[in-house]
Amino acid sequence: TVMRTGAAAAVSVKWMARKNSKVLAIVGAGHMAEGALATCNEIVPWSNVRVWSRGQATLDRFVAEQQPKYESFTLEPSTDLEQTVRGADVVVTLTPARGPIVMADWIAPGTHIAAVGADKKGDQELEGRLLVGARIFVDDIRQCRTDGEINVPLSQGLITEADIAGEIGEVITGRKLGRTSDAEITIFDSTGIALQDSATVPLEYERAMAAGVGIEKKMISI
């Protein structure tokens, strides 16, 4: 799940973020943040990576564990969320917030947001008006309309399903354009789908083998 969630964010960065993106802000410093950092780092050569958490101890642990893996940038931890996201080219949100924590006024034109924290009804990380006028893609509209970042703005009438540009698969296959201008705010809402598990299981297996952990079992079907 750690790598799957991060990979979903990274795919959206590849297809929807501005090509000259350099500054990454990660909202949340739990296990999901590790996967987001690792996978997003495969997409963009970041010059500045910021990470936010409410707790300083959580930030200290994240930096201690993750910084040794990266030489091209120095992680910038902060308990000030506005300071973390202002000026970022890409914002990845990974919290279980039940109300908006990222405000519209903090997000500049051209920013890409991967909102992958919300995964149940009532979850919300982004201020509703941030979605108004943004170009929004989802991984699965059936799940996102009830459980994703769009669920609360939809229920409040701030946006309708007609405001959703499509599913990210349509961007990857060339059926729809992701970003259409450098000034556009783009948002990817992901709740996680089975296909993502299928894609990331081989990676997790390779990581486990390399680390010498896990138990290999043969599955017998009758």
One Martini backbone bead per residue (centre of mass of N, CA, C, O) as a GRO file, in nm:
protein
  222
    1THR     BB    1   0.055   0.064  -0.019
    2VAL     BB    2   0.287   0.261  -0.007
    3MET     BB    3   0.363   0.238  -0.315
    4ARG     BB    4   0.088   0.269  -0.448
    5THR     BB    5   0.020   0.556  -0.355
    6GLY     BB    6   0.275   0.690  -0.464
    7ALA     BB    7   0.243   0.601  -0.761
    8ALA     BB    8  -0.016   0.752  -0.818
    9ALA     BB    9   0.107   1.030  -0.780
   10ALA     BB   10   0.338   1.000  -0.990
   11VAL     BB   11   0.163   0.963  -1.240
   12SER     BB   12   0.032   1.243  -1.219
   13VAL     BB   13   0.292   1.402  -1.247
   14LYS     BB   14   0.370   1.305  -1.530
   15TRP     BB   15   0.074   1.402  -1.669
   16MET     BB   16   0.015   1.705  -1.497
   17ALA     BB   17   0.265   1.842  -1.453
   18ARG     BB   18   0.493   2.056  -1.489
   19LYS     BB   19   0.797   2.025  -1.655
   20ASN     BB   20   0.942   2.251  -1.443
   21SER     BB   21   0.938   2.105  -1.189
   22LYS     BB   22   1.098   2.141  -0.836
   23VAL     BB   23   0.866   2.159  -0.608
   24LEU     BB   24   0.798   1.956  -0.319
   25ALA     BB   25   0.495   1.871  -0.134
   26ILE     BB   26   0.441   1.692   0.174
   27VAL     BB   27   0.136   1.585   0.329
   28GLY     BB   28   0.277   1.406   0.541
   29ALA     BB   29   0.487   1.156   0.759
   30GLY     BB   30   0.425   0.878   0.693
   31HIS     BB   31   0.434   0.592   0.515
   32MET     BB   32   0.325   0.721   0.247
   33ALA     BB   33   0.557   0.928   0.210
   34GLU     BB   34   0.775   0.733   0.123
   35GLY     BB   35   0.643   0.648  -0.148
   36ALA     BB   36   0.610   0.930  -0.270
   37LEU     BB   37   0.907   1.006  -0.276
   38ALA     BB   38   1.022   0.767  -0.438
   39THR     BB   39   0.836   0.798  -0.696
   40CYS     BB   40   0.863   1.105  -0.759
   41ASN     BB   41   1.181   1.085  -0.796
   42GLU     BB   42   1.145   0.930  -1.080
   43ILE     BB   43   1.020   1.190  -1.240
   44VAL     BB   44   1.174   1.425  -1.071
   45PRO     BB   45   1.435   1.672  -1.025
   46TRP     BB   46   1.450   1.781  -0.733
   47SER     BB   47   1.542   2.083  -0.539
   48ASN     BB   48   1.272   2.078  -0.348
   49VAL     BB   49   1.177   1.925  -0.028
   50ARG     BB   50   0.877   1.907   0.148
   51VAL     BB   51   0.754   1.847   0.494
   52TRP     BB   52   0.452   1.763   0.676
   53SER     BB   53   0.360   1.793   1.030
   54ARG     BB   54   0.229   1.820   1.344
   55GLY     BB   55   0.478   1.647   1.436
   56GLN     BB   56   0.809   1.660   1.514
   57ALA     BB   57   0.875   1.360   1.559
   58THR     BB   58   0.778   1.265   1.282
   59LEU     BB   59   0.974   1.435   1.118
   60ASP     BB   60   1.241   1.335   1.237
   61ARG     BB   61   1.200   1.039   1.150
   62PHE     BB   62   1.171   1.083   0.847
   63VAL     BB   63   1.444   1.220   0.794
   64ALA     BB   64   1.629   1.000   0.915
   65GLU     BB   65   1.526   0.775   0.708
   66GLN     BB   66   1.534   0.940   0.415
   67GLN     BB   67   1.785   1.121   0.356
   68PRO     BB   68   2.004   0.893   0.293
   69LYS     BB   69   1.859   0.830  -0.001
   70TYR     BB   70   1.932   1.146  -0.064
   71GLU     BB   71   2.147   1.388  -0.255
   72SER     BB   72   1.987   1.622  -0.433
   73PHE     BB   73   1.843   1.681  -0.147
   74THR     BB   74   1.691   1.866   0.123
   75LEU     BB   75   1.497   1.818   0.369
   76GLU     BB   76   1.196   2.017   0.465
   77PRO     BB   77   1.076   2.056   0.769
   78SER     BB   78   0.726   2.115   0.895
   79THR     BB   79   0.447   2.263   1.100
   80ASP     BB   80   0.390   2.457   0.848
   81LEU     BB   81   0.171   2.436   0.597
   82GLU     BB   82   0.183   2.695   0.435
   83GLN     BB   83   0.493   2.695   0.399
   84THR     BB   84   0.502   2.423   0.245
   85VAL     BB   85   0.297   2.492  -0.010
   86ARG     BB   86   0.408   2.748  -0.081
   87GLY     BB   87   0.548   2.737  -0.409
   88ALA     BB   88   0.463   2.473  -0.507
   89ASP     BB   89   0.434   2.257  -0.783
   90VAL     BB   90   0.387   2.006  -0.586
   91VAL     BB   91   0.110   1.836  -0.415
   92VAL     BB   92   0.099   1.588  -0.153
   93THR     BB   93  -0.176   1.421  -0.003
   94LEU     BB   94  -0.171   1.199   0.322
   95THR     BB   95  -0.438   1.237   0.489
   96PRO     BB   96  -0.726   1.186   0.731
   97ALA     BB   97  -0.890   1.425   0.685
   98ARG     BB   98  -1.219   1.594   0.790
   99GLY     BB   99  -1.089   1.862   0.673
  100PRO     BB  100  -0.963   2.140   0.564
  101ILE     BB  101  -0.593   2.219   0.519
  102VAL     BB  102  -0.585   2.322   0.221
  103MET     BB  103  -0.567   2.631   0.086
  104ALA     BB  104  -0.639   2.820  -0.186
  105ASP     BB  105  -0.443   3.071  -0.128
  106TRP     BB  106  -0.173   2.879  -0.139
  107ILE     BB  107  -0.238   2.824  -0.449
  108ALA     BB  108  -0.091   2.837  -0.743
  109PRO     BB  109  -0.069   2.872  -1.048
  110GLY     BB  110   0.024   2.545  -1.184
  111THR     BB  111  -0.051   2.350  -0.982
  112HIS     BB  112  -0.008   2.020  -0.850
  113ILE     BB  113  -0.251   1.782  -0.712
  114ALA     BB  114  -0.221   1.496  -0.495
  115ALA     BB  115  -0.514   1.339  -0.367
  116VAL     BB  116  -0.460   1.044  -0.143
  117GLY     BB  117  -0.611   1.037   0.143
  118ALA     BB  118  -0.894   1.016   0.059
  119ASP     BB  119  -1.122   0.706   0.141
  120LYS     BB  120  -1.388   0.843   0.270
  121LYS     BB  121  -1.660   0.955   0.380
  122GLY     BB  122  -1.574   1.300   0.467
  123ASP     BB  123  -1.319   1.332   0.342
  124GLN     BB  124  -1.075   1.618   0.365
  125GLU     BB  125  -0.802   1.844   0.243
  126LEU     BB  126  -0.945   2.047   0.053
  127GLU     BB  127  -1.059   2.326  -0.031
  128GLY     BB  128  -1.334   2.351  -0.218
  129ARG     BB  129  -1.255   2.608  -0.400
  130LEU     BB  130  -1.006   2.467  -0.536
  131LEU     BB  131  -1.189   2.295  -0.742
  132VAL     BB  132  -1.283   2.547  -0.866
  133GLY     BB  133  -1.155   2.541  -1.197
  134ALA     BB  134  -1.021   2.289  -1.196
  135ARG     BB  135  -0.835   2.012  -1.315
  136ILE     BB  136  -1.001   1.696  -1.287
  137PHE     BB  137  -0.883   1.379  -1.176
  138VAL     BB  138  -0.935   1.026  -1.161
  139ASP     BB  139  -0.931   0.683  -1.111
  140ASP     BB  140  -1.243   0.639  -0.989
  141ILE     BB  141  -1.555   0.761  -1.000
  142ARG     BB  142  -1.716   0.562  -0.818
  143GLN     BB  143  -1.532   0.610  -0.566
  144CYS     BB  144  -1.482   0.925  -0.552
  145ARG     BB  145  -1.780   1.028  -0.514
  146THR     BB  146  -1.777   0.889  -0.205
  147ASP     BB  147  -1.438   0.878  -0.102
  148GLY     BB  148  -1.303   1.118  -0.212
  149GLU     BB  149  -1.214   1.444  -0.247
  150ILE     BB  150  -1.495   1.504  -0.406
  151ASN     BB  151  -1.730   1.432  -0.205
  152VAL     BB  152  -1.785   1.702  -0.059
  153PRO     BB  153  -1.816   1.908  -0.293
  154LEU     BB  154  -2.052   1.752  -0.415
  155SER     BB  155  -2.246   1.764  -0.163
  156GLN     BB  156  -2.226   2.097  -0.166
  157GLY     BB  157  -2.224   2.203  -0.483
  158LEU     BB  158  -1.944   2.312  -0.597
  159ILE     BB  159  -1.960   2.052  -0.767
  160THR     BB  160  -1.973   1.837  -1.048
  161GLU     BB  161  -1.933   1.574  -1.258
  162ALA     BB  162  -1.887   1.772  -1.504
  163ASP     BB  163  -1.607   1.883  -1.369
  164ILE     BB  164  -1.485   1.620  -1.450
  165ALA     BB  165  -1.248   1.535  -1.685
  166GLY     BB  166  -1.159   1.240  -1.565
  167GLU     BB  167  -0.957   0.970  -1.614
  168ILE     BB  168  -0.625   0.893  -1.611
  169GLY     BB  169  -0.635   0.674  -1.831
  170GLU     BB  170  -0.713   0.881  -2.058
  171VAL     BB  171  -0.438   1.022  -2.055
  172ILE     BB  172  -0.241   0.784  -2.101
  173THR     BB  173  -0.402   0.698  -2.382
  174GLY     BB  174  -0.489   0.992  -2.526
  175ARG     BB  175  -0.799   1.085  -2.492
  176LYS     BB  176  -0.681   1.302  -2.288
  177LEU     BB  177  -0.596   1.591  -2.144
  178GLY     BB  178  -0.444   1.714  -1.895
  179ARG     BB  179  -0.274   1.955  -1.925
  180THR     BB  180  -0.346   2.291  -2.091
  181SER     BB  181  -0.173   2.476  -1.884
  182ASP     BB  182   0.052   2.658  -1.680
  183ALA     BB  183  -0.202   2.797  -1.507
  184GLU     BB  184  -0.317   2.543  -1.419
  185ILE     BB  185  -0.506   2.363  -1.193
  186THR     BB  186  -0.428   2.038  -1.081
  187ILE     BB  187  -0.621   1.732  -1.000
  188PHE     BB  188  -0.573   1.426  -0.812
  189ASP     BB  189  -0.801   1.159  -0.739
  190SER     BB  190  -0.729   0.896  -0.498
  191THR     BB  191  -0.840   0.556  -0.375
  192GLY     BB  192  -0.778   0.308  -0.521
  193ILE     BB  193  -0.687   0.024  -0.724
  194ALA     BB  194  -0.626  -0.295  -0.826
  195LEU     BB  195  -0.419  -0.231  -1.050
  196GLN     BB  196  -0.206  -0.111  -0.857
  197ASP     BB  197  -0.138  -0.375  -0.719
  198SER     BB  198  -0.042  -0.533  -0.970
  199ALA     BB  199   0.197  -0.329  -1.031
  200THR     BB  200   0.345  -0.339  -0.724
  201VAL     BB  201   0.405  -0.630  -0.631
  202PRO     BB  202   0.677  -0.687  -0.779
  203LEU     BB  203   0.831  -0.464  -0.627
  204GLU     BB  204   0.791  -0.573  -0.340
  205TYR     BB  205   0.930  -0.842  -0.392
  206GLU     BB  206   1.209  -0.730  -0.466
  207ARG     BB  207   1.254  -0.579  -0.197
  208ALA     BB  208   1.237  -0.829  -0.014
  209MET     BB  209   1.468  -0.991  -0.141
  210ALA     BB  210   1.692  -0.774  -0.103
  211ALA     BB  211   1.633  -0.769   0.225
  212GLY     BB  212   1.562  -1.062   0.337
  213VAL     BB  213   1.244  -1.078   0.347
  214GLY     BB  214   1.019  -1.301   0.415
  215ILE     BB  215   0.786  -1.553   0.283
  216GLU     BB  216   0.782  -1.831   0.081
  217LYS     BB  217   0.488  -1.946  -0.097
  218LYS     BB  218   0.284  -2.201  -0.202
  219MET     BB  219   0.011  -2.217  -0.416
  220ILE     BB  220  -0.282  -2.422  -0.383
  221SER     BB  221  -0.503  -2.562  -0.608
  222ILE     BB  222  -0.830  -2.752  -0.623
   0.00000   0.00000   0.00000
